[in-house]
Amino acid sequence: MSKEIREITHTTKQQLVFEIEQLPNVYLLELQSFIQYLKFKQANSGNLSREKARQRSEQDPILQAIGTIDIEPFSETIDDTLYATL
């Protein structure tokens, strides 16, 4: 981590501590729950992103249709159709 990023992170943490100290006690549990949610979201972001991408690709009619180009009679004429004007 570069020195600049460390300084920004440290400054941000200082600002957060200041903001937390200004918060009424009744909101501290809500803040704690939100922090736990963010940690959960961070831990699962990679898994969820890959799963969502897979689901989207399975449901996308364009992506499903792309495979049909490799099937005759499309496979024989696709280059002429796509690159006829070149």
SVG drawing of the C-alpha trace seen along z (x, -y; Angstrom):
<svg xmlns="http://www.w3.org/2000/svg" viewBox="-34 -15 39 42">
<polyline fill="none" stroke="black" stroke-width="0.4" points="0.0,0.0 1.4,-3.4 2.1,-6.1 -0.6,-8.3 -3.2,-5.6 -2.2,-4.9 -2.6,-8.6 -6.0,-8.7 -7.1,-5.6 -5.8,-6.9 -7.5,-10.3 -10.8,-8.6 -10.6,-6.4 -10.0,-9.4 -13.0,-11.1 -15.2,-8.0 -14.1,-7.8 -15.0,-11.5 -18.4,-10.9 -19.1,-7.8 -18.2,-9.8 -20.8,-12.4 -23.5,-9.8 -26.2,-9.3 -25.8,-6.0 -29.1,-4.7 -27.6,-4.5 -24.4,-2.6 -26.1,0.8 -27.5,-0.2 -24.0,-1.3 -22.5,1.9 -25.1,3.9 -24.3,1.9 -20.6,2.6 -21.2,6.3 -23.3,6.2 -20.5,4.4 -18.0,7.1 -20.4,9.8 -20.9,8.1 -17.2,7.8 -16.5,11.4 -19.2,12.7 -18.8,10.1 -16.6,12.4 -18.9,15.3 -22.0,13.3 -20.6,11.5 -19.6,14.8 -23.0,16.4 -24.9,13.3 -22.8,13.2 -23.4,16.9 -27.2,16.5 -27.3,13.4 -25.4,15.3 -27.8,18.2 -30.9,15.9 -29.5,13.6 -31.1,14.5 -28.3,12.9 -25.6,15.0 -27.7,18.1 -28.2,17.3 -24.4,16.8 -23.9,20.5 -26.2,21.1 -23.7,19.3 -21.5,22.4 -24.3,24.5 -24.9,24.9 -26.2,23.1 -25.1,20.1 -21.5,21.2 -20.9,21.3 -22.0,17.7 -21.3,15.8 -18.0,14.3 -19.6,13.1 -22.5,11.6 -20.4,9.9 -17.5,8.7 -19.1,8.2 -18.5,4.5 -14.8,4.7"/>
</svg>
